[in-house]
Amino acid sequence: MGSTTDKIKGTANEAAGNVKQGVGKMVGSEKMQAEGKVQELKGEGQQALGKAKDAVKDAADKANDAVHRKI
């Protein structure tokens, strides 16, 4: 999966998790609140993975550019 896809899916999971938590609070379901929190955390992890992939790609691109400038 690409970094952009990870970040998009992460944002969607985080938003859905927040909604699920809110609904769980409204209906008094601790189980739904917990599921929402898990989904939110999953989304945060997906976003972090996407950002890490971007950072690795940026570092590789900079290293590649430096090598080509010295040739």
HTML snippet that shows the backbone in 3Dmol.js (N, CA, C, O; Angstrom):
<script src="https://3Dmol.org/build/3Dmol-min.js"></script>
<div id="view" style="width:600px;height:400px;position:relative"></div>
<script>
const pdb = `
ATOM      1  N   MET A   1       0.849  -1.174   0.000  1.00  0.00           N
ATOM      2  CA  MET A   1       0.000   0.000   0.000  1.00  0.00           C
ATOM      3  C   MET A   1       0.897   1.240   0.000  1.00  0.00           C
ATOM      4  O   MET A   1       1.930   1.268   0.669  1.00  0.00           O
ATOM      5  N   GLY A   2       0.499   2.249  -0.745  1.00  0.00           N
ATOM      6  CA  GLY A   2       1.263   3.475  -0.811  1.00  0.00           C
ATOM      7  C   GLY A   2       1.021   4.364   0.394  1.00  0.00           C
ATOM      8  O   GLY A   2       0.068   4.171   1.149  1.00  0.00           O
ATOM      9  N   SER A   3       1.890   5.330   0.559  1.00  0.00           N
ATOM     10  CA  SER A   3       1.788   6.219   1.715  1.00  0.00           C
ATOM     11  C   SER A   3       0.485   7.020   1.707  1.00  0.00           C
ATOM     12  O   SER A   3      -0.129   7.233   2.753  1.00  0.00           O
ATOM     13  N   THR A   4       0.074   7.456   0.525  1.00  0.00           N
ATOM     14  CA  THR A   4      -1.169   8.227   0.436  1.00  0.00           C
ATOM     15  C   THR A   4      -2.362   7.360   0.807  1.00  0.00           C
ATOM     16  O   THR A   4      -3.260   7.809   1.520  1.00  0.00           O
ATOM     17  N   THR A   5      -2.376   6.130   0.332  1.00  0.00           N
ATOM     18  CA  THR A   5      -3.462   5.203   0.653  1.00  0.00           C
ATOM     19  C   THR A   5      -3.514   4.947   2.153  1.00  0.00           C
ATOM     20  O   THR A   5      -4.593   4.930   2.747  1.00  0.00           O
ATOM     21  N   ASP A   6      -2.348   4.747   2.767  1.00  0.00           N
ATOM     22  CA  ASP A   6      -2.299   4.531   4.215  1.00  0.00           C
ATOM     23  C   ASP A   6      -2.879   5.728   4.961  1.00  0.00           C
ATOM     24  O   ASP A   6      -3.656   5.573   5.903  1.00  0.00           O
ATOM     25  N   LYS A   7      -2.488   6.924   4.524  1.00  0.00           N
ATOM     26  CA  LYS A   7      -2.972   8.121   5.210  1.00  0.00           C
ATOM     27  C   LYS A   7      -4.477   8.310   5.023  1.00  0.00           C
ATOM     28  O   LYS A   7      -5.166   8.718   5.958  1.00  0.00           O
ATOM     29  N   ILE A   8      -4.991   8.021   3.836  1.00  0.00           N
ATOM     30  CA  ILE A   8      -6.431   8.154   3.582  1.00  0.00           C
ATOM     31  C   ILE A   8      -7.207   7.141   4.416  1.00  0.00           C
ATOM     32  O   ILE A   8      -8.185   7.492   5.077  1.00  0.00           O
ATOM     33  N   LYS A   9      -6.768   5.883   4.383  1.00  0.00           N
ATOM     34  CA  LYS A   9      -7.453   4.856   5.174  1.00  0.00           C
ATOM     35  C   LYS A   9      -7.357   5.176   6.658  1.00  0.00           C
ATOM     36  O   LYS A   9      -8.307   4.948   7.407  1.00  0.00           O
ATOM     37  N   GLY A  10      -6.222   5.702   7.084  1.00  0.00           N
ATOM     38  CA  GLY A  10      -6.056   6.080   8.482  1.00  0.00           C
ATOM     39  C   GLY A  10      -7.021   7.168   8.895  1.00  0.00           C
ATOM     40  O   GLY A  10      -7.625   7.101   9.965  1.00  0.00           O
ATOM     41  N   THR A  11      -7.165   8.164   8.051  1.00  0.00           N
ATOM     42  CA  THR A  11      -8.093   9.253   8.341  1.00  0.00           C
ATOM     43  C   THR A  11      -9.524   8.730   8.421  1.00  0.00           C
ATOM     44  O   THR A  11     -10.292   9.118   9.301  1.00  0.00           O
ATOM     45  N   ALA A  12      -9.867   7.844   7.489  1.00  0.00           N
ATOM     46  CA  ALA A  12     -11.222   7.277   7.479  1.00  0.00           C
ATOM     47  C   ALA A  12     -11.479   6.439   8.731  1.00  0.00           C
ATOM     48  O   ALA A  12     -12.541   6.550   9.343  1.00  0.00           O
ATOM     49  N   ASN A  13     -10.514   5.604   9.111  1.00  0.00           N
ATOM     50  CA  ASN A  13     -10.684   4.781  10.313  1.00  0.00           C
ATOM     51  C   ASN A  13     -10.755   5.635  11.572  1.00  0.00           C
ATOM     52  O   ASN A  13     -11.533   5.353  12.484  1.00  0.00           O
ATOM     53  N   GLU A  14      -9.943   6.674  11.611  1.00  0.00           N
ATOM     54  CA  GLU A  14      -9.964   7.559  12.780  1.00  0.00           C
ATOM     55  C   GLU A  14     -11.327   8.248  12.895  1.00  0.00           C
ATOM     56  O   GLU A  14     -11.897   8.321  13.984  1.00  0.00           O
ATOM     57  N   ALA A  15     -11.839   8.746  11.784  1.00  0.00           N
ATOM     58  CA  ALA A  15     -13.146   9.413  11.795  1.00  0.00           C
ATOM     59  C   ALA A  15     -14.258   8.438  12.166  1.00  0.00           C
ATOM     60  O   ALA A  15     -15.120   8.757  12.985  1.00  0.00           O
ATOM     61  N   ALA A  16     -14.240   7.252  11.566  1.00  0.00           N
ATOM     62  CA  ALA A  16     -15.268   6.255  11.872  1.00  0.00           C
ATOM     63  C   ALA A  16     -15.196   5.839  13.339  1.00  0.00           C
ATOM     64  O   ALA A  16     -16.223   5.630  13.985  1.00  0.00           O
ATOM     65  N   GLY A  17     -13.991   5.722  13.853  1.00  0.00           N
ATOM     66  CA  GLY A  17     -13.831   5.370  15.260  1.00  0.00           C
ATOM     67  C   GLY A  17     -14.398   6.433  16.183  1.00  0.00           C
ATOM     68  O   GLY A  17     -15.024   6.116  17.195  1.00  0.00           O
ATOM     69  N   ASN A  18     -14.178   7.690  15.835  1.00  0.00           N
ATOM     70  CA  ASN A  18     -14.720   8.781  16.641  1.00  0.00           C
ATOM     71  C   ASN A  18     -16.246   8.778  16.616  1.00  0.00           C
ATOM     72  O   ASN A  18     -16.893   8.999  17.640  1.00  0.00           O
ATOM     73  N   VAL A  19     -16.816   8.525  15.436  1.00  0.00           N
ATOM     74  CA  VAL A  19     -18.273   8.460  15.318  1.00  0.00           C
ATOM     75  C   VAL A  19     -18.799   7.298  16.163  1.00  0.00           C
ATOM     76  O   VAL A  19     -19.772   7.445  16.904  1.00  0.00           O
ATOM     77  N   LYS A  20     -18.153   6.159  16.042  1.00  0.00           N
ATOM     78  CA  LYS A  20     -18.586   4.973  16.782  1.00  0.00           C
ATOM     79  C   LYS A  20     -18.518   5.226  18.294  1.00  0.00           C
ATOM     80  O   LYS A  20     -19.393   4.782  19.038  1.00  0.00           O
ATOM     81  N   GLN A  21     -17.497   5.926  18.738  1.00  0.00           N
ATOM     82  CA  GLN A  21     -17.399   6.261  20.166  1.00  0.00           C
ATOM     83  C   GLN A  21     -18.558   7.160  20.586  1.00  0.00           C
ATOM     84  O   GLN A  21     -19.164   6.960  21.639  1.00  0.00           O
ATOM     85  N   GLY A  22     -18.853   8.150  19.751  1.00  0.00           N
ATOM     86  CA  GLY A  22     -19.952   9.067  20.066  1.00  0.00           C
ATOM     87  C   GLY A  22     -21.289   8.359  20.130  1.00  0.00           C
ATOM     88  O   GLY A  22     -22.081   8.600  21.041  1.00  0.00           O
ATOM     89  N   VAL A  23     -21.543   7.487  19.169  1.00  0.00           N
ATOM     90  CA  VAL A  23     -22.789   6.722  19.166  1.00  0.00           C
ATOM     91  C   VAL A  23     -22.833   5.816  20.392  1.00  0.00           C
ATOM     92  O   VAL A  23     -23.874   5.681  21.034  1.00  0.00           O
ATOM     93  N   GLY A  24     -21.716   5.207  20.706  1.00  0.00           N
ATOM     94  CA  GLY A  24     -21.652   4.341  21.882  1.00  0.00           C
ATOM     95  C   GLY A  24     -21.993   5.092  23.162  1.00  0.00           C
ATOM     96  O   GLY A  24     -22.683   4.565  24.035  1.00  0.00           O
ATOM     97  N   LYS A  25     -21.506   6.320  23.269  1.00  0.00           N
ATOM     98  CA  LYS A  25     -21.831   7.139  24.445  1.00  0.00           C
ATOM     99  C   LYS A  25     -23.313   7.475  24.472  1.00  0.00           C
ATOM    100  O   LYS A  25     -23.950   7.434  25.525  1.00  0.00           O
ATOM    101  N   MET A  26     -23.862   7.811  23.298  1.00  0.00           N
ATOM    102  CA  MET A  26     -25.274   8.187  23.242  1.00  0.00           C
ATOM    103  C   MET A  26     -26.193   7.037  23.634  1.00  0.00           C
ATOM    104  O   MET A  26     -27.197   7.243  24.317  1.00  0.00           O
ATOM    105  N   VAL A  27     -25.848   5.828  23.202  1.00  0.00           N
ATOM    106  CA  VAL A  27     -26.727   4.696  23.490  1.00  0.00           C
ATOM    107  C   VAL A  27     -26.296   3.937  24.742  1.00  0.00           C
ATOM    108  O   VAL A  27     -26.932   2.956  25.127  1.00  0.00           O
ATOM    109  N   GLY A  28     -25.217   4.390  25.377  1.00  0.00           N
ATOM    110  CA  GLY A  28     -24.757   3.761  26.602  1.00  0.00           C
ATOM    111  C   GLY A  28     -24.074   2.416  26.395  1.00  0.00           C
ATOM    112  O   GLY A  28     -24.146   1.541  27.258  1.00  0.00           O
ATOM    113  N   SER A  29     -23.412   2.250  25.254  1.00  0.00           N
ATOM    114  CA  SER A  29     -22.742   0.985  24.952  1.00  0.00           C
ATOM    115  C   SER A  29     -21.229   1.127  25.132  1.00  0.00           C
ATOM    116  O   SER A  29     -20.543   1.721  24.300  1.00  0.00           O
ATOM    117  N   GLU A  30     -20.733   0.578  26.222  1.00  0.00           N
ATOM    118  CA  GLU A  30     -19.286   0.622  26.455  1.00  0.00           C
ATOM    119  C   GLU A  30     -18.540  -0.196  25.410  1.00  0.00           C
ATOM    120  O   GLU A  30     -17.419   0.147  25.035  1.00  0.00           O
ATOM    121  N   LYS A  31     -19.158  -1.273  24.940  1.00  0.00           N
ATOM    122  CA  LYS A  31     -18.535  -2.106  23.915  1.00  0.00           C
ATOM    123  C   LYS A  31     -18.327  -1.295  22.635  1.00  0.00           C
ATOM    124  O   LYS A  31     -17.255  -1.351  22.032  1.00  0.00           O
ATOM    125  N   MET A  32     -19.337  -0.549  22.223  1.00  0.00           N
ATOM    126  CA  MET A  32     -19.225   0.252  21.005  1.00  0.00           C
ATOM    127  C   MET A  32     -18.189   1.362  21.184  1.00  0.00           C
ATOM    128  O   MET A  32     -17.453   1.680  20.250  1.00  0.00           O
ATOM    129  N   GLN A  33     -18.131   1.944  22.369  1.00  0.00           N
ATOM    130  CA  GLN A  33     -17.131   2.971  22.639  1.00  0.00           C
ATOM    131  C   GLN A  33     -15.725   2.382  22.523  1.00  0.00           C
ATOM    132  O   GLN A  33     -14.832   2.993  21.936  1.00  0.00           O
ATOM    133  N   ALA A  34     -15.543   1.190  23.089  1.00  0.00           N
ATOM    134  CA  ALA A  34     -14.231   0.539  23.037  1.00  0.00           C
ATOM    135  C   ALA A  34     -13.855   0.187  21.597  1.00  0.00           C
ATOM    136  O   ALA A  34     -12.710   0.373  21.185  1.00  0.00           O
ATOM    137  N   GLU A  35     -14.827  -0.323  20.838  1.00  0.00           N
ATOM    138  CA  GLU A  35     -14.565  -0.636  19.434  1.00  0.00           C
ATOM    139  C   GLU A  35     -14.185   0.624  18.666  1.00  0.00           C
ATOM    140  O   GLU A  35     -13.302   0.593  17.808  1.00  0.00           O
ATOM    141  N   GLY A  36     -14.845   1.716  18.972  1.00  0.00           N
ATOM    142  CA  GLY A  36     -14.530   2.982  18.324  1.00  0.00           C
ATOM    143  C   GLY A  36     -13.127   3.457  18.648  1.00  0.00           C
ATOM    144  O   GLY A  36     -12.419   3.972  17.782  1.00  0.00           O
ATOM    145  N   LYS A  37     -12.731   3.279  19.895  1.00  0.00           N
ATOM    146  CA  LYS A  37     -11.380   3.684  20.309  1.00  0.00           C
ATOM    147  C   LYS A  37     -10.331   2.848  19.592  1.00  0.00           C
ATOM    148  O   LYS A  37      -9.311   3.371  19.143  1.00  0.00           O
ATOM    149  N   VAL A  38     -10.585   1.541  19.485  1.00  0.00           N
ATOM    150  CA  VAL A  38      -9.660   0.657  18.776  1.00  0.00           C
ATOM    151  C   VAL A  38      -9.540   1.084  17.312  1.00  0.00           C
ATOM    152  O   VAL A  38      -8.440   1.134  16.761  1.00  0.00           O
ATOM    153  N   GLN A  39     -10.668   1.387  16.695  1.00  0.00           N
ATOM    154  CA  GLN A  39     -10.659   1.810  15.295  1.00  0.00           C
ATOM    155  C   GLN A  39      -9.935   3.145  15.138  1.00  0.00           C
ATOM    156  O   GLN A  39      -9.199   3.348  14.174  1.00  0.00           O
ATOM    157  N   GLU A  40     -10.145   4.037  16.076  1.00  0.00           N
ATOM    158  CA  GLU A  40      -9.453   5.335  16.037  1.00  0.00           C
ATOM    159  C   GLU A  40      -7.941   5.127  16.123  1.00  0.00           C
ATOM    160  O   GLU A  40      -7.186   5.731  15.361  1.00  0.00           O
ATOM    161  N   LEU A  41      -7.504   4.279  17.041  1.00  0.00           N
ATOM    162  CA  LEU A  41      -6.073   4.018  17.198  1.00  0.00           C
ATOM    163  C   LEU A  41      -5.489   3.336  15.958  1.00  0.00           C
ATOM    164  O   LEU A  41      -4.356   3.612  15.566  1.00  0.00           O
ATOM    165  N   LYS A  42      -6.268   2.450  15.350  1.00  0.00           N
ATOM    166  CA  LYS A  42      -5.836   1.818  14.108  1.00  0.00           C
ATOM    167  C   LYS A  42      -5.609   2.883  13.041  1.00  0.00           C
ATOM    168  O   LYS A  42      -4.619   2.841  12.310  1.00  0.00           O
ATOM    169  N   GLY A  43      -6.524   3.829  12.959  1.00  0.00           N
ATOM    170  CA  GLY A  43      -6.390   4.915  11.992  1.00  0.00           C
ATOM    171  C   GLY A  43      -5.158   5.764  12.246  1.00  0.00           C
ATOM    172  O   GLY A  43      -4.457   6.155  11.313  1.00  0.00           O
ATOM    173  N   GLU A  44      -4.900   6.046  13.509  1.00  0.00           N
ATOM    174  CA  GLU A  44      -3.706   6.820  13.846  1.00  0.00           C
ATOM    175  C   GLU A  44      -2.445   6.067  13.439  1.00  0.00           C
ATOM    176  O   GLU A  44      -1.481   6.662  12.959  1.00  0.00           O
ATOM    177  N   GLY A  45      -2.464   4.753  13.636  1.00  0.00           N
ATOM    178  CA  GLY A  45      -1.325   3.936  13.228  1.00  0.00           C
ATOM    179  C   GLY A  45      -1.131   3.926  11.723  1.00  0.00           C
ATOM    180  O   GLY A  45      -0.002   3.993  11.237  1.00  0.00           O
ATOM    181  N   GLN A  46      -2.223   3.843  10.989  1.00  0.00           N
ATOM    182  CA  GLN A  46      -2.144   3.864   9.526  1.00  0.00           C
ATOM    183  C   GLN A  46      -1.592   5.203   9.038  1.00  0.00           C
ATOM    184  O   GLN A  46      -0.782   5.243   8.113  1.00  0.00           O
ATOM    185  N   GLN A  47      -2.024   6.281   9.651  1.00  0.00           N
ATOM    186  CA  GLN A  47      -1.508   7.594   9.256  1.00  0.00           C
ATOM    187  C   GLN A  47      -0.013   7.694   9.550  1.00  0.00           C
ATOM    188  O   GLN A  47       0.751   8.216   8.738  1.00  0.00           O
ATOM    189  N   ALA A  48       0.398   7.196  10.704  1.00  0.00           N
ATOM    190  CA  ALA A  48       1.823   7.226  11.058  1.00  0.00           C
ATOM    191  C   ALA A  48       2.639   6.396  10.072  1.00  0.00           C
ATOM    192  O   ALA A  48       3.742   6.790   9.691  1.00  0.00           O
ATOM    193  N   LEU A  49       2.106   5.257   9.661  1.00  0.00           N
ATOM    194  CA  LEU A  49       2.796   4.419   8.681  1.00  0.00           C
ATOM    195  C   LEU A  49       2.948   5.168   7.359  1.00  0.00           C
ATOM    196  O   LEU A  49       4.015   5.135   6.746  1.00  0.00           O
ATOM    197  N   GLY A  50       1.905   5.831   6.926  1.00  0.00           N
ATOM    198  CA  GLY A  50       1.977   6.616   5.693  1.00  0.00           C
ATOM    199  C   GLY A  50       3.019   7.719   5.775  1.00  0.00           C
ATOM    200  O   GLY A  50       3.757   7.956   4.818  1.00  0.00           O
ATOM    201  N   LYS A  51       3.079   8.384   6.905  1.00  0.00           N
ATOM    202  CA  LYS A  51       4.072   9.449   7.088  1.00  0.00           C
ATOM    203  C   LYS A  51       5.484   8.880   7.117  1.00  0.00           C
ATOM    204  O   LYS A  51       6.414   9.490   6.588  1.00  0.00           O
ATOM    205  N   ALA A  52       5.646   7.709   7.736  1.00  0.00           N
ATOM    206  CA  ALA A  52       6.964   7.070   7.780  1.00  0.00           C
ATOM    207  C   ALA A  52       7.408   6.664   6.376  1.00  0.00           C
ATOM    208  O   ALA A  52       8.575   6.825   6.020  1.00  0.00           O
ATOM    209  N   LYS A  53       6.474   6.136   5.579  1.00  0.00           N
ATOM    210  CA  LYS A  53       6.807   5.777   4.201  1.00  0.00           C
ATOM    211  C   LYS A  53       7.244   7.012   3.417  1.00  0.00           C
ATOM    212  O   LYS A  53       8.191   6.950   2.633  1.00  0.00           O
ATOM    213  N   ASP A  54       6.560   8.125   3.627  1.00  0.00           N
ATOM    214  CA  ASP A  54       6.947   9.372   2.961  1.00  0.00           C
ATOM    215  C   ASP A  54       8.359   9.790   3.364  1.00  0.00           C
ATOM    216  O   ASP A  54       9.161  10.200   2.525  1.00  0.00           O
ATOM    217  N   ALA A  55       8.648   9.681   4.653  1.00  0.00           N
ATOM    218  CA  ALA A  55       9.964  10.084   5.151  1.00  0.00           C
ATOM    219  C   ALA A  55      11.066   9.206   4.553  1.00  0.00           C
ATOM    220  O   ALA A  55      12.123   9.710   4.175  1.00  0.00           O
ATOM    221  N   VAL A  56      10.825   7.913   4.469  1.00  0.00           N
ATOM    222  CA  VAL A  56      11.816   7.006   3.887  1.00  0.00           C
ATOM    223  C   VAL A  56      12.014   7.329   2.411  1.00  0.00           C
ATOM    224  O   VAL A  56      13.147   7.370   1.929  1.00  0.00           O
ATOM    225  N   LYS A  57      10.926   7.557   1.697  1.00  0.00           N
ATOM    226  CA  LYS A  57      11.030   7.887   0.275  1.00  0.00           C
ATOM    227  C   LYS A  57      11.788   9.200   0.081  1.00  0.00           C
ATOM    228  O   LYS A  57      12.632   9.302  -0.810  1.00  0.00           O
ATOM    229  N   ASP A  58      11.493  10.201   0.906  1.00  0.00           N
ATOM    230  CA  ASP A  58      12.190  11.483   0.805  1.00  0.00           C
ATOM    231  C   ASP A  58      13.692  11.315   1.051  1.00  0.00           C
ATOM    232  O   ASP A  58      14.515  11.891   0.340  1.00  0.00           O
ATOM    233  N   ALA A  59      14.038  10.517   2.070  1.00  0.00           N
ATOM    234  CA  ALA A  59      15.453  10.292   2.378  1.00  0.00           C
ATOM    235  C   ALA A  59      16.140   9.558   1.230  1.00  0.00           C
ATOM    236  O   ALA A  59      17.272   9.889   0.877  1.00  0.00           O
ATOM    237  N   ALA A  60      15.475   8.576   0.650  1.00  0.00           N
ATOM    238  CA  ALA A  60      16.051   7.836  -0.476  1.00  0.00           C
ATOM    239  C   ALA A  60      16.218   8.749  -1.685  1.00  0.00           C
ATOM    240  O   ALA A  60      17.225   8.677  -2.389  1.00  0.00           O
ATOM    241  N   ASP A  61      15.237   9.602  -1.923  1.00  0.00           N
ATOM    242  CA  ASP A  61      15.328  10.539  -3.045  1.00  0.00           C
ATOM    243  C   ASP A  61      16.495  11.506  -2.855  1.00  0.00           C
ATOM    244  O   ASP A  61      17.226  11.793  -3.803  1.00  0.00           O
ATOM    245  N   LYS A  62      16.670  12.005  -1.637  1.00  0.00           N
ATOM    246  CA  LYS A  62      17.774  12.934  -1.365  1.00  0.00           C
ATOM    247  C   LYS A  62      19.119  12.239  -1.542  1.00  0.00           C
ATOM    248  O   LYS A  62      20.051  12.821  -2.096  1.00  0.00           O
ATOM    249  N   ALA A  63      19.225  10.990  -1.071  1.00  0.00           N
ATOM    250  CA  ALA A  63      20.467  10.239  -1.232  1.00  0.00           C
ATOM    251  C   ALA A  63      20.748   9.988  -2.709  1.00  0.00           C
ATOM    252  O   ALA A  63      21.888  10.108  -3.157  1.00  0.00           O
ATOM    253  N   ASN A  64      19.721   9.642  -3.454  1.00  0.00           N
ATOM    254  CA  ASN A  64      19.872   9.409  -4.891  1.00  0.00           C
ATOM    255  C   ASN A  64      20.316  10.689  -5.599  1.00  0.00           C
ATOM    256  O   ASN A  64      21.185  10.649  -6.471  1.00  0.00           O
ATOM    257  N   ASP A  65      19.726  11.810  -5.229  1.00  0.00           N
ATOM    258  CA  ASP A  65      20.108  13.095  -5.831  1.00  0.00           C
ATOM    259  C   ASP A  65      21.562  13.428  -5.506  1.00  0.00           C
ATOM    260  O   ASP A  65      22.296  13.912  -6.366  1.00  0.00           O
ATOM    261  N   ALA A  66      21.976  13.170  -4.269  1.00  0.00           N
ATOM    262  CA  ALA A  66      23.358  13.463  -3.880  1.00  0.00           C
ATOM    263  C   ALA A  66      24.333  12.610  -4.654  1.00  0.00           C
ATOM    264  O   ALA A  66      25.388  13.099  -5.060  1.00  0.00           O
ATOM    265  N   VAL A  67      24.014  11.356  -4.868  1.00  0.00           N
ATOM    266  CA  VAL A  67      24.894  10.459  -5.637  1.00  0.00           C
ATOM    267  C   VAL A  67      25.001  10.939  -7.065  1.00  0.00           C
ATOM    268  O   VAL A  67      26.093  10.955  -7.635  1.00  0.00           O
ATOM    269  N   HIS A  68      23.884  11.330  -7.654  1.00  0.00           N
ATOM    270  CA  HIS A  68      23.913  11.760  -9.043  1.00  0.00           C
ATOM    271  C   HIS A  68      24.612  13.103  -9.232  1.00  0.00           C
ATOM    272  O   HIS A  68      25.150  13.369 -10.308  1.00  0.00           O
ATOM    273  N   ARG A  69      24.614  13.941  -8.221  1.00  0.00           N
ATOM    274  CA  ARG A  69      25.321  15.227  -8.327  1.00  0.00           C
ATOM    275  C   ARG A  69      26.825  15.011  -8.305  1.00  0.00           C
ATOM    276  O   ARG A  69      27.565  15.782  -8.916  1.00  0.00           O
ATOM    277  N   LYS A  70      27.296  13.968  -7.607  1.00  0.00           N
ATOM    278  CA  LYS A  70      28.732  13.718  -7.499  1.00  0.00           C
ATOM    279  C   LYS A  70      29.296  12.959  -8.699  1.00  0.00           C
ATOM    280  O   LYS A  70      30.511  12.864  -8.872  1.00  0.00           O
ATOM    281  N   ILE A  71      28.395  12.421  -9.525  1.00  0.00           N
ATOM    282  CA  ILE A  71      28.875  11.640 -10.679  1.00  0.00           C
ATOM    283  C   ILE A  71      29.285  12.543 -11.797  1.00  0.00           C
ATOM    284  O   ILE A  71      29.715  12.068 -12.848  1.00  0.00           O
TER     285      ILE A  71
END
`;
const viewer = $3Dmol.createViewer("view");
viewer.addModel(pdb, "pdb");
viewer.setStyle({}, {cartoon: {color: "spectrum"}});
viewer.zoomTo();
viewer.render();
</script>
